[in-house]
Amino acid sequence: MDKFKIQSRFSGAVESYNAAAKVQLQAIDLTLKCMHQLSMDMDIRKRLLDLGSGTGLGAHQIHQQFVGCDYFAMDLSLSMLNYARKSCENTCASICADAVKLPLKNQTFDLILSNSMFQWCEDLRAAFAECRRVLREGGILVFSTFGPSTLRELRAAFSVVDTQSHVGQFVPLSEVEKALGRAGFDQVELHSVLLEQNYKNPIDLLRDLKAVGANYLQNSPKSMYGKSKFSKMLAHYPVSPHDQEVYPATYEVIYGTAK
């Protein structure tokens, strides 16, 4: 994947991200519940890395749950880190870096939290291996990512248009689990849940994807949104079986823990 283009898209979505990040907020809630349920023998002050922290959407809840923790925010987008620092009154330690090349010493964190980020890592095993490297023995990775049922309605609508790939490919839970094992994690517990967002028009979904910076697609055709293809896609976008005026967008959220 072109990391510069990904960084550029997310940097351009700084001001619009929080309002459009509905599914990302739900993913944060899922991981925070996992963290709450963990029976961890750790000191009250924990070193916590928020990997792919973005605009700091989950930072307030993390600080509430882990009072007194040493919190570090890391993201590929400097613009998003700066936005997060302003929202937390510059009390957050920020690191601008790539998840597969962490500029951190070995075994420096007790806990890594990552939400809606690993789907942007082309080499998932390498990203998990970096997490394993910087975690202390007994440290825990808590994360969420997206599975292959994500945006299945949009994918189906575009499949009528042509054979090009217009929607990103997502790794299934079984492959996520394998990548964790190969990276050196054990005691892996993963779950998958389908979340649905409803829209009055498919265009609103595309606007949300752009608003959160998720409209990058590797090797996408230049004619992706040509007028004729775009109109045909809209005409074939499925409506809800419960309401003919509602257009659903499914997200498969894979989430869990690895020790």
C-alpha positions as CSV (number, residue, x, y, z in Angstrom):
1,M,0.0,0.0,0.0
2,D,1.1,3.6,-0.7
3,K,1.6,4.9,2.9
4,F,2.0,8.4,1.7
5,K,-1.4,8.4,0.0
6,I,-3.0,6.8,3.1
7,Q,-1.4,9.4,5.3
8,S,-2.6,12.2,3.0
9,R,-6.2,10.9,3.0
10,F,-6.3,10.7,6.8
11,S,-4.6,14.1,7.2
12,G,-7.2,15.6,4.9
13,A,-10.0,14.1,7.0
14,V,-8.9,15.6,10.4
15,E,-11.8,18.1,10.7
16,S,-14.5,15.7,9.5
17,Y,-13.4,12.4,11.0
18,N,-15.0,12.5,14.5
19,A,-18.5,13.3,13.1
20,A,-18.4,10.5,10.6
21,A,-16.6,7.8,12.6
22,K,-19.8,6.0,13.7
23,V,-18.5,2.4,13.3
24,Q,-15.1,3.3,14.6
25,L,-16.8,4.5,17.8
26,Q,-18.6,1.2,18.2
27,A,-15.3,-0.6,17.6
28,I,-13.7,1.5,20.4
29,D,-16.5,0.5,22.7
30,L,-15.9,-3.2,21.9
31,T,-12.2,-3.1,22.7
32,L,-12.7,-1.0,25.9
33,K,-15.1,-3.7,27.1
34,C,-12.4,-6.3,26.4
35,M,-10.0,-4.2,28.4
36,H,-12.4,-3.9,31.3
37,Q,-12.9,-7.6,31.4
38,L,-9.2,-8.4,31.5
39,S,-7.9,-9.6,34.8
40,M,-4.4,-8.1,34.5
41,D,-1.9,-8.1,37.4
42,M,-0.4,-4.8,36.6
43,D,0.6,-1.8,38.6
44,I,-1.9,1.1,38.8
45,R,0.4,3.1,36.4
46,K,0.5,1.3,33.1
47,R,2.4,2.2,30.0
48,L,-0.2,2.2,27.2
49,L,0.3,2.7,23.5
50,D,-2.7,3.8,21.5
51,L,-1.6,2.6,18.0
52,G,-3.3,4.3,15.2
53,S,-4.8,6.8,17.6
54,G,-6.1,9.2,14.9
55,T,-7.9,12.2,16.3
56,G,-7.8,10.8,19.8
57,L,-11.4,9.6,19.5
58,G,-11.0,7.0,22.3
59,A,-8.4,8.8,24.4
60,H,-10.9,10.3,27.0
61,Q,-12.5,6.9,27.6
62,I,-9.0,5.3,28.0
63,H,-7.9,7.8,30.6
64,Q,-11.2,7.3,32.5
65,Q,-10.6,3.5,32.5
66,F,-6.9,3.6,33.3
67,V,-6.5,6.5,35.6
68,G,-2.8,7.5,36.0
69,C,-1.6,5.5,33.0
70,D,1.3,6.6,30.9
71,Y,-0.5,7.2,27.6
72,F,1.3,7.4,24.3
73,A,-0.6,8.2,21.0
74,M,0.9,7.0,17.8
75,D,-0.4,7.6,14.3
76,L,0.9,7.8,10.7
77,S,-0.7,11.2,10.3
78,L,0.9,14.1,12.0
79,S,-2.1,16.3,11.4
80,M,-4.3,13.8,13.3
81,L,-1.8,13.7,16.2
82,N,-1.8,17.5,16.4
83,Y,-5.6,17.6,16.4
84,A,-5.6,15.0,19.3
85,R,-3.1,17.0,21.3
86,K,-5.2,20.1,21.1
87,S,-8.3,18.2,22.2
88,C,-6.5,16.8,25.2
89,E,-4.8,20.1,26.0
90,N,-1.3,18.9,25.0
91,T,-1.2,16.3,27.8
92,C,-0.7,13.4,25.4
93,A,2.7,12.1,24.4
94,S,2.6,11.8,20.6
95,I,4.7,9.7,18.1
96,C,4.3,10.0,14.4
97,A,5.3,6.6,12.9
98,D,4.4,3.6,10.8
99,A,2.9,0.6,12.7
100,V,5.2,-1.8,10.9
101,K,8.3,0.2,11.9
102,L,7.8,1.3,15.5
103,P,10.6,3.6,16.7
104,L,10.4,2.1,20.1
105,K,12.7,0.0,22.3
106,N,11.9,-3.6,23.0
107,Q,9.5,-4.4,25.9
108,T,8.5,-0.9,26.8
109,F,4.7,-1.2,27.0
110,D,2.3,-3.1,29.2
111,L,-0.7,-2.6,26.9
112,I,-1.3,-1.8,23.2
113,L,-4.7,-0.7,22.1
114,S,-5.4,-0.3,18.4
115,N,-8.7,0.5,16.8
116,S,-9.7,0.3,13.1
117,M,-6.0,0.5,12.0
118,F,-4.6,-3.0,11.1
119,Q,-6.7,-3.2,7.9
120,W,-4.3,-0.6,6.5
121,C,-1.3,-2.8,7.1
122,E,-0.4,-4.8,4.1
123,D,1.9,-7.2,6.1
124,L,-0.3,-8.0,9.1
125,R,2.2,-10.4,10.6
126,A,4.9,-7.7,10.5
127,A,2.7,-5.2,12.3
128,F,1.8,-7.8,15.0
129,A,5.5,-8.7,15.3
130,E,6.3,-5.1,16.1
131,C,3.6,-5.0,18.7
132,R,5.0,-8.2,20.2
133,R,8.5,-6.7,20.2
134,V,7.5,-3.6,22.2
135,L,5.3,-5.3,24.7
136,R,6.7,-6.5,28.0
137,E,6.4,-10.2,28.9
138,G,2.8,-10.8,29.8
139,G,1.8,-7.6,27.9
140,I,-1.5,-7.6,26.0
141,L,-2.6,-6.3,22.6
142,V,-6.3,-5.3,22.4
143,F,-7.5,-4.4,19.0
144,S,-10.2,-4.1,16.4
145,T,-10.0,-4.4,12.6
146,F,-12.4,-5.0,9.8
147,G,-13.3,-8.4,8.2
148,P,-14.3,-9.5,4.7
149,S,-18.1,-8.8,5.1
150,T,-17.3,-5.1,5.5
151,L,-19.1,-3.0,2.8
152,R,-20.5,-6.1,1.1
153,E,-23.4,-4.1,-0.2
154,L,-21.1,-1.6,-1.9
155,R,-19.0,-4.4,-3.3
156,A,-22.0,-6.2,-4.7
157,A,-23.3,-3.0,-6.4
158,F,-19.9,-2.4,-8.1
159,S,-19.7,-6.0,-9.2
160,V,-22.6,-5.3,-11.6
161,V,-20.6,-2.4,-13.1
162,D,-17.4,-4.2,-14.0
163,T,-14.8,-6.7,-12.7
164,Q,-12.5,-4.1,-11.2
165,S,-12.0,-3.9,-7.4
166,H,-13.7,-0.8,-6.1
167,V,-13.8,-1.8,-2.4
168,G,-10.9,-2.8,-0.2
169,Q,-10.1,-6.4,0.7
170,F,-10.2,-7.4,4.3
171,V,-8.5,-10.3,6.1
172,P,-10.8,-13.0,7.7
173,L,-10.7,-13.8,11.4
174,S,-8.8,-17.1,10.8
175,E,-6.0,-15.2,9.0
176,V,-5.8,-12.6,11.7
177,E,-5.4,-15.4,14.2
178,K,-2.7,-17.0,12.2
179,A,-0.8,-13.8,11.8
180,L,-0.9,-13.2,15.6
181,G,0.5,-16.7,16.2
182,R,3.3,-16.3,13.7
183,A,4.2,-13.0,15.4
184,G,4.7,-14.7,18.7
185,F,1.4,-14.1,20.5
186,D,-0.6,-16.8,22.4
187,Q,-3.7,-16.8,24.5
188,V,-5.5,-15.2,21.5
189,E,-9.2,-14.6,21.9
190,L,-11.0,-13.1,18.9
191,H,-14.6,-12.3,18.1
192,S,-16.5,-11.1,15.0
193,V,-19.6,-9.0,14.9
194,L,-21.6,-7.5,12.1
195,L,-22.6,-3.9,12.6
196,E,-25.0,-2.1,10.2
197,Q,-25.2,1.6,9.3
198,N,-28.3,2.8,7.5
199,Y,-28.4,5.6,4.9
200,K,-31.0,7.4,2.9
201,N,-28.8,7.3,-0.1
202,P,-25.6,5.3,-1.0
203,I,-23.9,8.6,-1.7
204,D,-24.1,9.4,2.0
205,L,-22.1,6.2,2.7
206,L,-19.4,7.3,0.2
207,R,-19.3,10.8,1.9
208,D,-18.8,9.1,5.3
209,L,-16.0,7.0,3.9
210,K,-14.3,10.1,2.5
211,A,-14.9,12.0,5.8
212,V,-13.0,9.4,7.8
213,G,-10.2,9.1,5.2
214,A,-11.1,5.6,4.2
215,N,-11.6,6.2,0.5
216,Y,-8.1,5.1,-0.5
217,L,-7.9,1.9,-2.6
218,Q,-4.7,0.4,-3.8
219,N,-4.4,0.2,-7.6
220,S,-7.9,1.6,-8.0
221,P,-8.9,2.3,-11.6
222,K,-9.0,5.9,-12.6
223,S,-12.5,5.5,-14.0
224,M,-13.7,4.3,-10.6
225,Y,-16.4,6.9,-10.3
226,G,-17.1,7.7,-14.0
227,K,-20.6,9.0,-14.4
228,S,-22.1,6.0,-16.2
229,K,-20.5,3.5,-13.8
230,F,-21.4,5.5,-10.8
231,S,-25.1,5.8,-11.8
232,K,-25.2,2.0,-12.5
233,M,-23.7,1.3,-9.1
234,L,-26.3,3.4,-7.4
235,A,-29.1,1.7,-9.3
236,H,-27.9,-1.7,-8.1
237,Y,-27.1,-0.8,-4.5
238,P,-29.4,-3.1,-2.3
239,V,-32.1,-1.7,-0.1
240,S,-32.9,-3.0,3.3
241,P,-35.3,-6.0,3.3
242,H,-37.2,-4.2,6.1
243,D,-37.4,-0.7,4.6
244,Q,-37.2,0.0,0.8
245,E,-36.1,3.6,1.6
246,V,-33.1,2.5,3.6
247,Y,-29.7,1.6,2.2
248,P,-27.6,-0.5,4.6
249,A,-23.9,-0.7,4.9
250,T,-22.5,-3.7,6.8
251,Y,-19.2,-3.7,8.7
252,E,-17.6,-6.8,10.1
253,V,-15.6,-5.9,13.1
254,I,-13.0,-8.4,14.3
255,Y,-11.9,-7.6,17.8
256,G,-10.2,-9.2,20.8
257,T,-7.0,-9.7,22.8
258,A,-3.7,-11.4,22.4
259,K,-1.1,-11.9,25.2
